[in-house]
Amino acid sequence: MYVLPLPSSAAVYISLLLGCPWLCSAVELSTAKRSVHGKGRVLIPLTPQEEAECPSASVEAFLNSTVTTRVLPALYSVVLLVGLPTNALACWVLVTRFRRCSTTFFLLNLASADLLFALLLPFKISYHLLGNHWVFGDYLCRTMVALFYGNMYSSILFLTCIGLERCISVVHPFLWKGSRWMWGRVGVCVGIWLAVGLGMSPLLFSPQTKHISKLNITTCHDVLVENDQKFVFYYFLSLVGLGFGLPFVLMTISYGCILVRLAAKGKHYGHVVRVLALVLLVFILCFTPSNVLLFNHYVLGATGCLNITYIWYALALALSAFNTCFDPFIYFYVSRDFRACIWDGETCCPRQLKASTEKATEKAALPLRSSEQSQP
């Protein structure tokens, strides 16, 4: 079976990701006259009848809950304390020690996205500690929301590219010969950043704050006006499909192909299997709950009473933020090559690493290995 080179297939995928949110926006505009009240990722103001039927689903109940004012800031604080120093160290090591190694481009971009996300967490933490009150203005709220979702989907895309690269390295090892693929990786990384930036731009161009007069607070992205609900229905649904669904399928197929190819060699690669399983497990645990709840919210055609599920979605988003903590350990600190580079910068490049043919195959299969897969 022929496998497309990563830059070509990634370019097609990036084009789909880039265009679909705007296409869905156009569809929304063409159907603006139809009422879709109750559909949206945000909290929905309840009617008097709904408030009587399910008082715990009211906007005020959510904004005053212990989960949003205590649990969420505690979880994000853990992510900040762990993710900021580990990703800063990862970026420093990759930039200063791995400069000549082309396979680190995806890892460096992944660590950079996580580091940028960690730097924004103090604003998110203060928002929840102040009782879900945003004091930094609407434009900074838009920026934080765009970068929050941008980090999630850029991390997913970079993880997917790493999986595809490893798969092609094992199935078609000679495909990566030549320096032109180094620039291909650079082009894919630039394309991902552009696609995510343009995909998140609707969040930058639409108001994200709303004043709640009963509580005298201003929320950030939690409560939006009804007109905005029409847009987020199509917008976030497209992000779930192209930003999570398709990458999940590609990553599962890629890792499956790697394991099948290694099993066919008749060798036991227990370390490889454990690492691939761990990577896929973290991917599923961090990104699946929030995206499944998001998709389920739209499929059910949420009404005000289903605001109860929004608190679970908020917790799932906090869980997805823990990917920022897990990435450095999975892709860097469990790697023998990476640890060697921390202690001895002279051994970080592949031409200085002595490996047998069997170990070279193993390194090609591992997404966290820093060595070039094409080395004999």
C-alpha positions in Angstrom: 0.0 0.0 0.0 1.4 3.4 -1.0 1.7 6.0 1.7 1.8 9.6 0.8 4.9 11.6 1.8 4.2 13.5 5.0 4.5 17.1 3.5 2.0 16.3 0.7 -0.6 14.5 2.9 -0.2 17.1 5.7 -0.7 19.9 3.2 -4.0 18.4 2.1 -5.1 17.9 5.7 -4.0 21.4 6.8 -6.1 22.8 3.9 -9.1 21.0 5.1 -8.6 22.2 8.7 -8.0 25.7 7.5 -11.1 26.0 5.3 -13.7 24.1 7.2 -14.3 26.5 10.0 -14.8 29.3 7.6 -17.0 27.2 5.4 -19.1 26.3 8.4 -19.3 30.0 9.2 -20.7 30.7 5.7 -23.2 27.9 6.2 -24.2 29.5 9.5 -24.7 32.9 7.8 -26.9 31.3 5.1 -29.1 29.7 7.8 -29.1 32.6 10.2 -32.9 33.0 10.0 -33.5 29.6 11.4 -33.7 29.4 15.1 -31.1 27.1 16.7 -31.7 28.3 20.3 -30.2 26.0 22.8 -27.4 24.7 20.7 -23.9 25.8 21.6 -20.8 25.0 23.7 -21.7 27.8 26.1 -24.0 28.2 29.0 -27.6 28.9 28.0 -29.8 31.2 30.0 -32.8 29.2 31.4 -36.4 30.0 30.9 -38.5 30.2 34.1 -40.0 26.8 33.4 -36.5 25.2 32.9 -35.2 26.9 36.0 -38.0 25.3 38.0 -37.4 21.9 36.5 -33.6 21.9 36.9 -32.4 24.7 39.2 -28.9 23.2 39.4 -28.4 24.0 35.7 -28.8 27.7 36.1 -26.0 30.0 34.9 -25.7 31.4 38.4 -25.4 27.9 40.0 -22.5 27.1 37.6 -20.6 30.4 38.1 -20.9 30.1 41.9 -20.1 26.4 42.2 -17.1 25.1 44.1 -15.9 23.3 41.0 -15.4 26.4 38.9 -14.1 28.6 41.7 -11.9 26.1 43.6 -11.3 22.8 41.7 -10.6 24.3 38.2 -8.0 26.9 39.4 -6.3 24.2 41.5 -6.0 21.9 38.4 -4.7 24.7 36.2 -2.2 25.6 38.9 -0.8 22.1 38.9 -0.5 22.4 35.1 1.3 25.7 35.4 3.7 24.6 38.1 4.7 21.4 36.2 4.2 22.4 32.6 6.0 25.8 32.6 9.5 24.6 33.8 9.4 21.3 32.0 8.5 22.7 28.6 10.9 25.6 29.1 13.7 23.1 29.7 12.6 21.0 26.8 12.7 24.1 24.4 16.1 25.1 25.7 17.6 21.6 25.2 16.1 21.3 21.7 17.2 24.7 20.6 20.7 24.6 22.0 21.6 20.9 21.8 19.6 19.5 18.8 20.1 22.3 16.4 21.5 20.1 13.6 19.0 17.3 14.0 16.0 17.7 11.6 13.7 15.2 13.4 13.3 17.5 16.3 11.2 20.1 14.5 7.9 18.6 15.4 9.1 18.1 19.0 10.3 21.7 19.3 7.0 23.1 17.9 5.0 20.9 20.3 7.0 22.1 23.3 6.7 25.7 22.1 2.9 25.4 21.9 2.8 23.9 25.4 5.1 26.6 26.8 2.9 29.4 25.3 -0.1 27.8 26.8 1.5 27.6 30.2 2.4 31.3 30.1 -1.3 32.1 29.7 -2.6 30.0 32.6 -2.2 32.8 35.2 -5.0 34.7 33.5 -7.2 31.6 33.5 -6.5 30.8 37.1 -7.2 34.4 38.3 -10.5 34.3 36.3 -11.8 31.3 38.3 -10.4 32.4 41.6 -12.2 35.7 41.3 -15.5 33.9 41.0 -15.4 33.6 37.1 -15.0 37.3 36.8 -12.8 38.6 34.0 -11.1 41.9 34.7 -8.6 42.1 31.8 -10.9 43.3 29.0 -12.6 41.6 26.1 -9.6 41.6 23.7 -7.4 39.8 26.1 -10.2 37.4 26.8 -10.5 36.7 23.0 -6.7 36.1 22.9 -6.7 33.7 25.8 -9.7 31.7 24.4 -8.1 31.5 20.9 -4.7 30.4 22.4 -6.4 27.9 24.7 -8.2 26.0 21.9 -5.2 26.7 19.6 -2.9 24.8 21.9 -5.2 21.8 22.1 -5.6 21.4 18.4 -2.0 22.3 17.5 -0.8 19.7 20.0 -3.0 17.2 18.4 -1.7 18.0 14.9 1.9 17.9 16.0 1.4 14.6 17.7 -0.3 13.3 14.6 2.6 14.4 12.4 5.1 12.7 14.7 3.1 9.5 14.4 2.9 9.7 10.6 6.6 10.5 10.3 7.5 7.4 12.4 5.1 5.3 10.4 6.6 6.3 7.1 10.1 5.9 8.6 9.4 2.2 9.3 7.2 1.3 6.3 9.2 3.4 3.7 12.6 4.0 5.4 14.2 5.3 2.1 11.5 7.9 1.6 13.2 10.3 4.0 16.7 10.2 2.4 18.0 13.6 1.4 18.1 17.0 3.0 14.9 18.2 1.2 12.8 16.5 3.8 14.2 18.7 6.5 12.6 21.7 4.7 9.5 19.7 4.2 9.2 19.3 8.0 9.7 23.0 8.4 7.0 23.7 5.9 4.5 21.4 7.6 5.2 23.1 11.0 4.7 26.5 9.4 1.5 25.2 7.8 0.1 23.9 11.1 0.7 27.2 12.8 -1.0 29.1 10.0 -3.9 26.7 9.9 -4.4 26.9 13.7 -4.0 30.7 13.7 -6.6 31.1 10.9 -8.8 28.5 12.4 -8.8 30.3 15.8 -9.3 33.7 14.2 -13.2 33.6 14.5 -12.7 33.6 18.2 -10.5 36.7 18.0 -13.1 38.6 15.9 -16.2 37.8 18.1 -16.9 39.1 21.6 -16.2 36.6 24.3 -17.2 38.5 27.4 -20.7 38.9 28.9 -21.8 40.9 32.0 -24.0 38.9 34.4 -26.0 41.6 36.2 -27.3 39.3 38.9 -23.8 38.4 40.1 -22.1 41.7 39.0 -19.4 39.8 37.2 -18.1 39.6 33.6 -17.6 36.1 32.2 -15.1 35.1 29.6 -16.4 32.6 27.0 -18.6 30.8 29.5 -21.8 32.7 28.6 -22.5 34.1 25.1 -25.5 35.8 23.5 -27.9 33.7 21.6 -26.7 34.9 18.2 -23.3 33.6 18.9 -24.7 30.2 19.7 -25.6 29.8 16.0 -22.0 30.3 15.0 -20.3 28.1 17.7 -22.6 25.2 16.8 -21.0 24.9 13.3 -17.6 26.2 14.2 -16.8 23.8 17.1 -18.4 20.9 15.4 -16.0 21.3 12.5 -13.1 21.5 15.0 -14.1 18.3 16.7 -14.3 16.4 13.4 -11.1 17.8 11.7 -9.1 18.8 14.8 -9.7 15.6 16.8 -11.6 12.9 14.9 -9.4 12.7 11.8 -6.1 13.0 13.7 -7.2 10.3 16.1 -7.9 7.9 13.2 -4.5 8.8 11.5 -2.6 8.3 14.7 -4.2 5.0 15.5 -3.5 3.7 12.0 0.1 4.9 12.1 0.9 3.3 15.4 -0.9 0.1 14.3 1.2 -0.1 11.2 4.4 0.4 13.2 3.5 -2.4 15.6 2.5 -4.8 12.7 5.8 -4.0 10.9 7.8 -4.7 14.0 5.9 -7.9 14.8 6.6 -9.1 11.3 10.3 -8.9 11.9 10.0 -11.6 14.6 11.7 -9.5 17.2 10.5 -8.5 20.6 10.3 -4.7 21.0 8.7 -4.5 24.4 10.0 -0.9 25.0 8.6 0.3 21.7 5.2 -1.3 22.4 5.0 0.3 25.9 6.0 3.7 24.6 3.5 3.7 21.7 0.8 2.5 24.0 1.6 5.2 26.5 1.5 7.9 23.9 -1.8 6.8 22.5 -3.2 6.4 26.1 -2.2 10.0 27.0 -3.7 11.2 23.7 -7.0 9.5 24.5 -7.2 10.5 28.1 -6.3 14.2 27.5 -8.2 15.0 24.4 -11.1 12.5 24.0 -13.3 13.5 27.0 -13.6 17.2 26.0 -14.1 16.5 22.3 -16.6 13.8 22.9 -18.6 15.9 25.3 -18.5 18.8 22.8 -19.8 16.5 20.0 -22.4 15.0 22.3 -23.6 18.4 23.3 -24.4 19.3 19.7 -25.9 16.0 18.7 -28.3 16.1 21.6 -29.4 19.6 20.6 -28.7 21.0 24.1 -31.4 22.9 26.0 -31.0 25.0 29.1 -31.4 22.0 31.4 -28.3 20.4 29.8 -26.2 23.2 31.2 -25.5 20.5 33.8 -23.2 18.8 31.3 -21.2 22.0 30.9 -19.5 21.6 34.2 -18.2 18.2 33.1 -17.0 19.8 29.9 -15.1 22.5 31.9 -13.4 19.7 33.9 -12.6 17.8 30.6 -10.9 21.0 29.3 -8.8 21.1 32.4 -7.9 17.5 31.9 -6.8 18.3 28.3 -4.5 21.0 29.7 -2.5 18.2 31.5 -1.2 17.2 28.1 1.1 20.2 28.6 2.6 18.3 31.6 2.8 14.9 29.9 4.4 15.8 26.6 7.9 16.6 28.0 8.1 13.4 29.9 6.7 11.2 27.1 8.6 12.6 24.2 11.8 13.8 25.8 12.6 12.7 29.3 12.0 9.0 28.8 14.3 9.1 25.8 17.8 7.8 26.4 19.1 10.1 23.6 17.5 13.2 25.2 18.9 12.4 28.7 22.3 11.9 27.1 22.0 15.3 25.5 21.2 17.0 28.8 24.3 15.5 30.4 26.6 15.5 27.4 25.8 17.8 24.5 28.4 16.2 22.3 26.4 13.1 21.7 23.1 14.6 20.6 23.5 14.3 16.8 22.8 11.0 15.0 26.1 10.7 13.2 27.8 10.5 16.6 25.5 7.8 17.9 26.7 4.2 17.5 23.8 1.9 16.9 23.2 -1.5 15.3 20.7 -2.0 12.4 18.2 -3.5 14.8 18.4 -0.5 17.2 18.1 1.8 14.3 14.8 0.2 13.4 13.6 0.6 16.9 14.6 4.2 17.0 12.7 4.8 13.8 9.6 3.3 15.4 9.7 5.4 18.5 8.1 8.9 18.2 10.2 10.2 21.1 13.6 9.2 19.7 15.8 12.0 18.6 18.0 10.0 16.3 17.6 10.1 12.5 15.7 7.1 11.4 17.6 6.7 8.1 21.0 6.1 9.7 22.3 2.6 9.2 
